[in-house]
Amino acid sequence: MKPYIEQRAIDVANFIINKNATVRETAKKFGISKSTVHIVIVK
């Protein structure tokens, strides 16, 4: 896995956990789609 993808996964996961955020809120914060949030978290 490329380093920037791994770091994005960590950042997204931390945001969801720390803010108790929804997928929609997370997607908006990071400028990615809801589908991408799901993919990042699952992999």
PDBQT receptor file of N, H, CA, C and O in Angstrom, charges set to zero:
ATOM      1  N   MET A   1       0.851  -1.178   0.000  1.00  0.00    +0.000 N 
ATOM      2  CA  MET A   1       0.000   0.000   0.000  1.00  0.00    +0.000 C 
ATOM      3  C   MET A   1       0.897   1.241   0.000  1.00  0.00    +0.000 C 
ATOM      4  O   MET A   1       1.905   1.290   0.705  1.00  0.00    +0.000 OA
ATOM      5  N   LYS A   2       0.524   2.221  -0.783  1.00  0.00    +0.000 N 
ATOM      6  H   LYS A   2      -0.295   2.181  -1.355  1.00  0.00    +0.000 HD
ATOM      7  CA  LYS A   2       1.306   3.447  -0.855  1.00  0.00    +0.000 C 
ATOM      8  C   LYS A   2       1.174   4.216   0.461  1.00  0.00    +0.000 C 
ATOM      9  O   LYS A   2       0.111   4.211   1.082  1.00  0.00    +0.000 OA
ATOM     10  N   PRO A   3       2.250   4.871   0.882  1.00  0.00    +0.000 N 
ATOM     11  CA  PRO A   3       2.245   5.549   2.188  1.00  0.00    +0.000 C 
ATOM     12  C   PRO A   3       1.128   6.579   2.351  1.00  0.00    +0.000 C 
ATOM     13  O   PRO A   3       0.540   6.673   3.429  1.00  0.00    +0.000 OA
ATOM     14  N   TYR A   4       0.826   7.346   1.318  1.00  0.00    +0.000 N 
ATOM     15  H   TYR A   4       1.304   7.269   0.442  1.00  0.00    +0.000 HD
ATOM     16  CA  TYR A   4      -0.199   8.374   1.463  1.00  0.00    +0.000 C 
ATOM     17  C   TYR A   4      -1.593   7.768   1.631  1.00  0.00    +0.000 C 
ATOM     18  O   TYR A   4      -2.450   8.355   2.291  1.00  0.00    +0.000 OA
ATOM     19  N   ILE A   5      -1.819   6.603   1.038  1.00  0.00    +0.000 N 
ATOM     20  H   ILE A   5      -1.123   6.126   0.501  1.00  0.00    +0.000 HD
ATOM     21  CA  ILE A   5      -3.110   5.927   1.191  1.00  0.00    +0.000 C 
ATOM     22  C   ILE A   5      -3.238   5.381   2.607  1.00  0.00    +0.000 C 
ATOM     23  O   ILE A   5      -4.294   5.486   3.232  1.00  0.00    +0.000 OA
ATOM     24  N   GLU A   6      -2.163   4.802   3.101  1.00  0.00    +0.000 N 
ATOM     25  H   GLU A   6      -1.305   4.717   2.594  1.00  0.00    +0.000 HD
ATOM     26  CA  GLU A   6      -2.167   4.281   4.467  1.00  0.00    +0.000 C 
ATOM     27  C   GLU A   6      -2.397   5.409   5.473  1.00  0.00    +0.000 C 
ATOM     28  O   GLU A   6      -3.162   5.251   6.424  1.00  0.00    +0.000 OA
ATOM     29  N   GLN A   7      -1.737   6.539   5.262  1.00  0.00    +0.000 N 
ATOM     30  H   GLN A   7      -1.115   6.667   4.489  1.00  0.00    +0.000 HD
ATOM     31  CA  GLN A   7      -1.906   7.675   6.176  1.00  0.00    +0.000 C 
ATOM     32  C   GLN A   7      -3.327   8.218   6.112  1.00  0.00    +0.000 C 
ATOM     33  O   GLN A   7      -3.889   8.597   7.139  1.00  0.00    +0.000 OA
ATOM     34  N   ARG A   8      -3.916   8.259   4.920  1.00  0.00    +0.000 N 
ATOM     35  H   ARG A   8      -3.460   7.951   4.085  1.00  0.00    +0.000 HD
ATOM     36  CA  ARG A   8      -5.297   8.730   4.797  1.00  0.00    +0.000 C 
ATOM     37  C   ARG A   8      -6.243   7.809   5.555  1.00  0.00    +0.000 C 
ATOM     38  O   ARG A   8      -7.179   8.277   6.202  1.00  0.00    +0.000 OA
ATOM     39  N   ALA A   9      -6.005   6.506   5.479  1.00  0.00    +0.000 N 
ATOM     40  H   ALA A   9      -5.245   6.126   4.953  1.00  0.00    +0.000 HD
ATOM     41  CA  ALA A   9      -6.839   5.551   6.204  1.00  0.00    +0.000 C 
ATOM     42  C   ALA A   9      -6.748   5.791   7.706  1.00  0.00    +0.000 C 
ATOM     43  O   ALA A   9      -7.759   5.743   8.408  1.00  0.00    +0.000 OA
ATOM     44  N   ILE A  10      -5.553   6.047   8.193  1.00  0.00    +0.000 N 
ATOM     45  H   ILE A  10      -4.733   6.086   7.623  1.00  0.00    +0.000 HD
ATOM     46  CA  ILE A  10      -5.364   6.328   9.616  1.00  0.00    +0.000 C 
ATOM     47  C   ILE A  10      -6.062   7.621  10.000  1.00  0.00    +0.000 C 
ATOM     48  O   ILE A  10      -6.739   7.679  11.027  1.00  0.00    +0.000 OA
ATOM     49  N   ASP A  11      -5.906   8.655   9.190  1.00  0.00    +0.000 N 
ATOM     50  H   ASP A  11      -5.356   8.608   8.355  1.00  0.00    +0.000 HD
ATOM     51  CA  ASP A  11      -6.531   9.946   9.471  1.00  0.00    +0.000 C 
ATOM     52  C   ASP A  11      -8.057   9.846   9.478  1.00  0.00    +0.000 C 
ATOM     53  O   ASP A  11      -8.717  10.398  10.358  1.00  0.00    +0.000 OA
ATOM     54  N   VAL A  12      -8.607   9.144   8.498  1.00  0.00    +0.000 N 
ATOM     55  H   VAL A  12      -8.071   8.696   7.783  1.00  0.00    +0.000 HD
ATOM     56  CA  VAL A  12     -10.057   8.978   8.413  1.00  0.00    +0.000 C 
ATOM     57  C   VAL A  12     -10.574   8.205   9.620  1.00  0.00    +0.000 C 
ATOM     58  O   VAL A  12     -11.564   8.596  10.238  1.00  0.00    +0.000 OA
ATOM     59  N   ALA A  13      -9.902   7.111   9.952  1.00  0.00    +0.000 N 
ATOM     60  H   ALA A  13      -9.098   6.793   9.450  1.00  0.00    +0.000 HD
ATOM     61  CA  ALA A  13     -10.328   6.305  11.096  1.00  0.00    +0.000 C 
ATOM     62  C   ALA A  13     -10.263   7.108  12.390  1.00  0.00    +0.000 C 
ATOM     63  O   ALA A  13     -11.189   7.053  13.199  1.00  0.00    +0.000 OA
ATOM     64  N   ASN A  14      -9.190   7.843  12.589  1.00  0.00    +0.000 N 
ATOM     65  H   ASN A  14      -8.438   7.888  11.931  1.00  0.00    +0.000 HD
ATOM     66  CA  ASN A  14      -9.058   8.664  13.800  1.00  0.00    +0.000 C 
ATOM     67  C   ASN A  14     -10.141   9.727  13.871  1.00  0.00    +0.000 C 
ATOM     68  O   ASN A  14     -10.681   9.994  14.944  1.00  0.00    +0.000 OA
ATOM     69  N   PHE A  15     -10.462  10.333  12.737  1.00  0.00    +0.000 N 
ATOM     70  H   PHE A  15     -10.024  10.115  11.865  1.00  0.00    +0.000 HD
ATOM     71  CA  PHE A  15     -11.507  11.353  12.715  1.00  0.00    +0.000 C 
ATOM     72  C   PHE A  15     -12.846  10.758  13.113  1.00  0.00    +0.000 C 
ATOM     73  O   PHE A  15     -13.570  11.337  13.922  1.00  0.00    +0.000 OA
ATOM     74  N   ILE A  16     -13.177   9.607  12.550  1.00  0.00    +0.000 N 
ATOM     75  H   ILE A  16     -12.588   9.137  11.893  1.00  0.00    +0.000 HD
ATOM     76  CA  ILE A  16     -14.455   8.952  12.861  1.00  0.00    +0.000 C 
ATOM     77  C   ILE A  16     -14.524   8.599  14.343  1.00  0.00    +0.000 C 
ATOM     78  O   ILE A  16     -15.541   8.831  14.996  1.00  0.00    +0.000 OA
ATOM     79  N   ILE A  17     -13.441   8.041  14.866  1.00  0.00    +0.000 N 
ATOM     80  H   ILE A  17     -12.615   7.853  14.335  1.00  0.00    +0.000 HD
ATOM     81  CA  ILE A  17     -13.426   7.622  16.267  1.00  0.00    +0.000 C 
ATOM     82  C   ILE A  17     -13.470   8.823  17.211  1.00  0.00    +0.000 C 
ATOM     83  O   ILE A  17     -14.287   8.863  18.131  1.00  0.00    +0.000 OA
ATOM     84  N   ASN A  18     -12.605   9.783  16.986  1.00  0.00    +0.000 N 
ATOM     85  H   ASN A  18     -11.941   9.750  16.239  1.00  0.00    +0.000 HD
ATOM     86  CA  ASN A  18     -12.490  10.914  17.908  1.00  0.00    +0.000 C 
ATOM     87  C   ASN A  18     -13.695  11.843  17.888  1.00  0.00    +0.000 C 
ATOM     88  O   ASN A  18     -14.074  12.389  18.924  1.00  0.00    +0.000 OA
ATOM     89  N   LYS A  19     -14.299  12.026  16.724  1.00  0.00    +0.000 N 
ATOM     90  H   LYS A  19     -13.991  11.583  15.882  1.00  0.00    +0.000 HD
ATOM     91  CA  LYS A  19     -15.429  12.948  16.594  1.00  0.00    +0.000 C 
ATOM     92  C   LYS A  19     -16.773  12.235  16.589  1.00  0.00    +0.000 C 
ATOM     93  O   LYS A  19     -17.823  12.875  16.546  1.00  0.00    +0.000 OA
ATOM     94  N   ASN A  20     -16.735  10.890  16.633  1.00  0.00    +0.000 N 
ATOM     95  H   ASN A  20     -15.881  10.370  16.668  1.00  0.00    +0.000 HD
ATOM     96  CA  ASN A  20     -17.961  10.105  16.524  1.00  0.00    +0.000 C 
ATOM     97  C   ASN A  20     -18.732  10.543  15.269  1.00  0.00    +0.000 C 
ATOM     98  O   ASN A  20     -19.949  10.731  15.296  1.00  0.00    +0.000 OA
ATOM     99  N   ALA A  21     -17.983  10.698  14.178  1.00  0.00    +0.000 N 
ATOM    100  H   ALA A  21     -16.994  10.546  14.157  1.00  0.00    +0.000 HD
ATOM    101  CA  ALA A  21     -18.508  11.265  12.940  1.00  0.00    +0.000 C 
ATOM    102  C   ALA A  21     -19.200  10.212  12.083  1.00  0.00    +0.000 C 
ATOM    103  O   ALA A  21     -18.898   9.020  12.159  1.00  0.00    +0.000 OA
ATOM    104  N   THR A  22     -20.125  10.683  11.277  1.00  0.00    +0.000 N 
ATOM    105  H   THR A  22     -20.370  11.650  11.216  1.00  0.00    +0.000 HD
ATOM    106  CA  THR A  22     -20.783   9.825  10.304  1.00  0.00    +0.000 C 
ATOM    107  C   THR A  22     -19.924   9.737   9.042  1.00  0.00    +0.000 C 
ATOM    108  O   THR A  22     -18.967  10.491   8.866  1.00  0.00    +0.000 OA
ATOM    109  N   VAL A  23     -20.288   8.807   8.178  1.00  0.00    +0.000 N 
ATOM    110  H   VAL A  23     -21.065   8.194   8.321  1.00  0.00    +0.000 HD
ATOM    111  CA  VAL A  23     -19.580   8.670   6.907  1.00  0.00    +0.000 C 
ATOM    112  C   VAL A  23     -19.724   9.961   6.096  1.00  0.00    +0.000 C 
ATOM    113  O   VAL A  23     -18.769  10.422   5.472  1.00  0.00    +0.000 OA
ATOM    114  N   ARG A  24     -20.914  10.530   6.114  1.00  0.00    +0.000 N 
ATOM    115  H   ARG A  24     -21.690  10.155   6.622  1.00  0.00    +0.000 HD
ATOM    116  CA  ARG A  24     -21.161  11.760   5.363  1.00  0.00    +0.000 C 
ATOM    117  C   ARG A  24     -20.296  12.918   5.882  1.00  0.00    +0.000 C 
ATOM    118  O   ARG A  24     -19.715  13.662   5.092  1.00  0.00    +0.000 OA
ATOM    119  N   GLU A  25     -20.214  13.065   7.203  1.00  0.00    +0.000 N 
ATOM    120  H   GLU A  25     -20.686  12.460   7.844  1.00  0.00    +0.000 HD
ATOM    121  CA  GLU A  25     -19.386  14.125   7.797  1.00  0.00    +0.000 C 
ATOM    122  C   GLU A  25     -17.909  13.910   7.464  1.00  0.00    +0.000 C 
ATOM    123  O   GLU A  25     -17.181  14.858   7.170  1.00  0.00    +0.000 OA
ATOM    124  N   THR A  26     -17.491  12.671   7.515  1.00  0.00    +0.000 N 
ATOM    125  H   THR A  26     -18.082  11.901   7.754  1.00  0.00    +0.000 HD
ATOM    126  CA  THR A  26     -16.100  12.338   7.217  1.00  0.00    +0.000 C 
ATOM    127  C   THR A  26     -15.763  12.634   5.759  1.00  0.00    +0.000 C 
ATOM    128  O   THR A  26     -14.713  13.203   5.460  1.00  0.00    +0.000 OA
ATOM    129  N   ALA A  27     -16.649  12.250   4.868  1.00  0.00    +0.000 N 
ATOM    130  H   ALA A  27     -17.502  11.788   5.111  1.00  0.00    +0.000 HD
ATOM    131  CA  ALA A  27     -16.423  12.509   3.441  1.00  0.00    +0.000 C 
ATOM    132  C   ALA A  27     -16.300  14.002   3.172  1.00  0.00    +0.000 C 
ATOM    133  O   ALA A  27     -15.439  14.434   2.406  1.00  0.00    +0.000 OA
ATOM    134  N   LYS A  28     -17.152  14.775   3.797  1.00  0.00    +0.000 N 
ATOM    135  H   LYS A  28     -17.852  14.424   4.419  1.00  0.00    +0.000 HD
ATOM    136  CA  LYS A  28     -17.117  16.229   3.603  1.00  0.00    +0.000 C 
ATOM    137  C   LYS A  28     -15.817  16.817   4.143  1.00  0.00    +0.000 C 
ATOM    138  O   LYS A  28     -15.205  17.668   3.497  1.00  0.00    +0.000 OA
ATOM    139  N   LYS A  29     -15.397  16.373   5.308  1.00  0.00    +0.000 N 
ATOM    140  H   LYS A  29     -15.893  15.681   5.832  1.00  0.00    +0.000 HD
ATOM    141  CA  LYS A  29     -14.174  16.875   5.945  1.00  0.00    +0.000 C 
ATOM    142  C   LYS A  29     -12.943  16.610   5.080  1.00  0.00    +0.000 C 
ATOM    143  O   LYS A  29     -12.082  17.479   4.944  1.00  0.00    +0.000 OA
ATOM    144  N   PHE A  30     -12.856  15.414   4.497  1.00  0.00    +0.000 N 
ATOM    145  H   PHE A  30     -13.555  14.708   4.607  1.00  0.00    +0.000 HD
ATOM    146  CA  PHE A  30     -11.674  15.030   3.737  1.00  0.00    +0.000 C 
ATOM    147  C   PHE A  30     -11.805  15.284   2.235  1.00  0.00    +0.000 C 
ATOM    148  O   PHE A  30     -10.852  15.072   1.485  1.00  0.00    +0.000 OA
ATOM    149  N   GLY A  31     -12.972  15.733   1.798  1.00  0.00    +0.000 N 
ATOM    150  H   GLY A  31     -13.746  15.904   2.408  1.00  0.00    +0.000 HD
ATOM    151  CA  GLY A  31     -13.162  16.025   0.382  1.00  0.00    +0.000 C 
ATOM    152  C   GLY A  31     -13.169  14.774  -0.482  1.00  0.00    +0.000 C 
ATOM    153  O   GLY A  31     -12.686  14.791  -1.615  1.00  0.00    +0.000 OA
ATOM    154  N   ILE A  32     -13.720  13.685   0.055  1.00  0.00    +0.000 N 
ATOM    155  H   ILE A  32     -14.112  13.671   0.975  1.00  0.00    +0.000 HD
ATOM    156  CA  ILE A  32     -13.808  12.431  -0.685  1.00  0.00    +0.000 C 
ATOM    157  C   ILE A  32     -15.259  11.968  -0.678  1.00  0.00    +0.000 C 
ATOM    158  O   ILE A  32     -16.087  12.498   0.062  1.00  0.00    +0.000 OA
ATOM    159  N   SER A  33     -15.553  10.983  -1.504  1.00  0.00    +0.000 N 
ATOM    160  H   SER A  33     -14.879  10.552  -2.106  1.00  0.00    +0.000 HD
ATOM    161  CA  SER A  33     -16.928  10.492  -1.572  1.00  0.00    +0.000 C 
ATOM    162  C   SER A  33     -17.228   9.562  -0.401  1.00  0.00    +0.000 C 
ATOM    163  O   SER A  33     -16.322   9.058   0.262  1.00  0.00    +0.000 OA
ATOM    164  N   LYS A  34     -18.516   9.347  -0.162  1.00  0.00    +0.000 N 
ATOM    165  H   LYS A  34     -19.253   9.756  -0.700  1.00  0.00    +0.000 HD
ATOM    166  CA  LYS A  34     -18.934   8.419   0.894  1.00  0.00    +0.000 C 
ATOM    167  C   LYS A  34     -18.441   7.009   0.569  1.00  0.00    +0.000 C 
ATOM    168  O   LYS A  34     -18.044   6.264   1.465  1.00  0.00    +0.000 OA
ATOM    169  N   SER A  35     -18.466   6.653  -0.691  1.00  0.00    +0.000 N 
ATOM    170  H   SER A  35     -18.788   7.258  -1.419  1.00  0.00    +0.000 HD
ATOM    171  CA  SER A  35     -17.980   5.334  -1.110  1.00  0.00    +0.000 C 
ATOM    172  C   SER A  35     -16.497   5.170  -0.782  1.00  0.00    +0.000 C 
ATOM    173  O   SER A  35     -16.063   4.103  -0.347  1.00  0.00    +0.000 OA
ATOM    174  N   THR A  36     -15.737   6.223  -0.991  1.00  0.00    +0.000 N 
ATOM    175  H   THR A  36     -16.089   7.090  -1.343  1.00  0.00    +0.000 HD
ATOM    176  CA  THR A  36     -14.305   6.176  -0.690  1.00  0.00    +0.000 C 
ATOM    177  C   THR A  36     -14.076   6.008   0.802  1.00  0.00    +0.000 C 
ATOM    178  O   THR A  36     -13.164   5.286   1.204  1.00  0.00    +0.000 OA
ATOM    179  N   VAL A  37     -14.877   6.651   1.624  1.00  0.00    +0.000 N 
ATOM    180  H   VAL A  37     -15.619   7.237   1.297  1.00  0.00    +0.000 HD
ATOM    181  CA  VAL A  37     -14.757   6.486   3.078  1.00  0.00    +0.000 C 
ATOM    182  C   VAL A  37     -14.955   5.014   3.424  1.00  0.00    +0.000 C 
ATOM    183  O   VAL A  37     -14.182   4.455   4.202  1.00  0.00    +0.000 OA
ATOM    184  N   HIS A  38     -15.969   4.386   2.862  1.00  0.00    +0.000 N 
ATOM    185  H   HIS A  38     -16.597   4.840   2.230  1.00  0.00    +0.000 HD
ATOM    186  CA  HIS A  38     -16.219   2.980   3.132  1.00  0.00    +0.000 C 
ATOM    187  C   HIS A  38     -15.042   2.118   2.690  1.00  0.00    +0.000 C 
ATOM    188  O   HIS A  38     -14.628   1.215   3.416  1.00  0.00    +0.000 OA
ATOM    189  N   ILE A  39     -14.512   2.384   1.531  1.00  0.00    +0.000 N 
ATOM    190  H   ILE A  39     -14.848   3.119   0.941  1.00  0.00    +0.000 HD
ATOM    191  CA  ILE A  39     -13.397   1.606   1.001  1.00  0.00    +0.000 C 
ATOM    192  C   ILE A  39     -12.152   1.776   1.886  1.00  0.00    +0.000 C 
ATOM    193  O   ILE A  39     -11.454   0.807   2.185  1.00  0.00    +0.000 OA
ATOM    194  N   VAL A  40     -11.893   3.006   2.292  1.00  0.00    +0.000 N 
ATOM    195  H   VAL A  40     -12.460   3.793   2.048  1.00  0.00    +0.000 HD
ATOM    196  CA  VAL A  40     -10.726   3.292   3.130  1.00  0.00    +0.000 C 
ATOM    197  C   VAL A  40     -10.817   2.564   4.460  1.00  0.00    +0.000 C 
ATOM    198  O   VAL A  40      -9.818   2.025   4.936  1.00  0.00    +0.000 OA
ATOM    199  N   ILE A  41     -11.981   2.540   5.058  1.00  0.00    +0.000 N 
ATOM    200  H   ILE A  41     -12.792   2.978   4.671  1.00  0.00    +0.000 HD
ATOM    201  CA  ILE A  41     -12.150   1.931   6.367  1.00  0.00    +0.000 C 
ATOM    202  C   ILE A  41     -12.111   0.406   6.285  1.00  0.00    +0.000 C 
ATOM    203  O   ILE A  41     -11.550  -0.245   7.166  1.00  0.00    +0.000 OA
ATOM    204  N   VAL A  42     -12.690  -0.159   5.256  1.00  0.00    +0.000 N 
ATOM    205  H   VAL A  42     -13.146   0.370   4.540  1.00  0.00    +0.000 HD
ATOM    206  CA  VAL A  42     -12.747  -1.615   5.147  1.00  0.00    +0.000 C 
ATOM    207  C   VAL A  42     -11.375  -2.208   4.835  1.00  0.00    +0.000 C 
ATOM    208  O   VAL A  42     -11.043  -3.286   5.328  1.00  0.00    +0.000 OA
ATOM    209  N   LYS A  43     -10.593  -1.533   4.038  1.00  0.00    +0.000 N 
ATOM    210  H   LYS A  43     -10.863  -0.658   3.637  1.00  0.00    +0.000 HD
ATOM    211  CA  LYS A  43      -9.293  -2.088   3.650  1.00  0.00    +0.000 C 
ATOM    212  C   LYS A  43      -8.286  -1.701   4.628  1.00  0.00    +0.000 C 
ATOM    213  O   LYS A  43      -7.118  -2.065   4.490  1.00  0.00    +0.000 OA
TER     214      LYS A  43
